[in-house]
């Protein structure tokens, strides 16, 4: 289910010319309740979400839009065994910073006509 209302805190981390990490999260008494972190490609006046980490299904997971399942063609959703939401957010942001080039290149190869 797609969230409509804004998060308590939202910001973007620019990586290169048209690639960003967008971060949103809700706080209650200093604790992160839920979050969304996504790698975005801004192209032709559109925002393509390439990879999204969030808590939309009750626990942290990643949706890999750059890695469809070879048998079903559906995009991969991988749940994490991490209970600490702040730790999960940190892992996600650092992974995207370090690997955004490879992730974007893979996405573009699989979505040449998008």
C-alpha positions as CSV (number, residue, x, y, z in Angstrom):
1,X,0.0,0.0,0.0
2,X,1.4,3.4,-1.0
3,X,1.6,6.1,1.7
4,X,-0.1,9.4,0.8
5,X,0.6,11.6,3.8
6,X,4.1,13.0,4.3
7,X,6.5,11.7,6.9
8,X,7.6,13.7,10.0
9,X,11.0,14.2,8.4
10,X,11.9,14.1,4.7
11,X,15.0,15.0,2.8
12,X,17.0,14.1,-0.3
13,X,20.6,13.1,-0.6
14,X,22.0,14.1,-4.1
15,X,24.5,11.5,-5.4
16,X,25.2,12.6,-9.0
17,X,23.4,14.8,-11.6
18,X,20.0,13.1,-11.7
19,X,20.3,10.4,-9.0
20,X,19.0,10.9,-5.4
21,X,18.4,9.0,-2.2
22,X,15.1,10.2,-0.8
23,X,14.6,9.6,2.9
24,X,11.4,9.9,5.0
25,X,10.6,8.7,8.5
26,X,8.2,9.2,11.4
27,X,9.4,9.9,15.0
28,X,7.7,9.4,18.3
29,X,9.5,10.4,21.5
30,X,12.8,10.2,19.6
31,X,12.2,6.7,18.2
32,X,11.9,6.0,14.5
33,X,8.5,4.3,14.0
34,X,8.7,3.7,10.3
35,X,10.6,4.8,7.3
36,X,11.1,4.9,3.5
37,X,14.4,5.2,1.8
38,X,14.5,5.0,-2.0
39,X,17.0,5.4,-4.8
40,X,15.6,7.6,-7.5
41,X,16.5,8.3,-11.1
42,X,15.1,11.6,-12.4
43,X,14.7,11.2,-16.1
44,X,12.5,12.9,-18.7
45,X,10.5,14.8,-16.1
46,X,9.7,11.5,-14.3
47,X,11.0,10.0,-11.1
48,X,11.8,6.3,-11.4
49,X,12.1,4.5,-8.1
50,X,14.9,2.0,-8.6
51,X,15.1,0.5,-5.1
52,X,13.0,1.1,-2.0
53,X,13.7,0.2,1.6
54,X,10.7,0.7,4.0
55,X,8.5,-0.7,6.7
56,X,5.3,-0.7,4.7
57,X,4.5,-4.4,5.5
58,X,5.1,-4.1,9.3
59,X,8.9,-4.9,9.2
60,X,11.9,-3.6,7.3
61,X,12.4,-4.9,3.8
62,X,13.7,-3.9,0.4
63,X,11.9,-3.8,-3.0
64,X,14.5,-4.3,-5.7
65,X,13.0,-2.8,-8.9
66,X,16.3,-3.4,-10.6
67,X,16.2,-7.1,-10.0
68,X,13.1,-8.9,-11.2
69,X,12.8,-12.6,-10.4
70,X,14.1,-14.7,-13.3
71,X,11.2,-17.2,-13.2
72,X,8.2,-14.9,-12.4
73,X,9.4,-11.5,-13.6
74,X,8.1,-10.0,-10.4
75,X,10.3,-7.6,-8.5
76,X,12.1,-9.0,-5.5
77,X,11.0,-8.1,-1.9
78,X,13.5,-9.2,0.7
79,X,12.7,-8.9,4.5
80,X,15.4,-8.1,7.0
81,X,16.1,-9.8,10.2
82,X,17.0,-6.5,11.9
83,X,14.8,-5.2,14.6
84,X,16.6,-1.9,15.1
85,X,15.0,0.4,12.6
86,X,17.7,3.1,12.8
87,X,20.3,0.5,12.1
88,X,18.4,-0.7,9.1
89,X,18.1,2.9,7.8
90,X,21.8,3.4,8.2
91,X,22.6,0.2,6.3
92,X,20.2,1.1,3.5
93,X,21.6,4.6,3.0
94,X,25.2,3.5,3.1
95,X,24.5,0.6,0.7
96,X,22.8,3.0,-1.8
97,X,25.6,5.5,-1.5
98,X,28.3,2.9,-2.2
99,X,26.4,0.9,-4.9
100,X,24.1,3.4,-6.7
101,X,26.1,3.2,-10.0
102,X,25.8,-0.6,-10.3
103,X,22.2,-0.5,-9.3
104,X,21.2,2.2,-11.8
105,X,23.2,0.5,-14.6
106,X,21.4,-2.8,-13.9
107,X,18.0,-1.0,-13.9
108,X,18.7,0.8,-17.2
109,X,19.8,-2.5,-18.9
110,X,16.6,-4.2,-17.9
111,X,14.4,-1.1,-18.7
112,X,15.8,0.1,-22.0
113,X,12.4,1.2,-23.3
114,X,11.2,3.0,-20.2
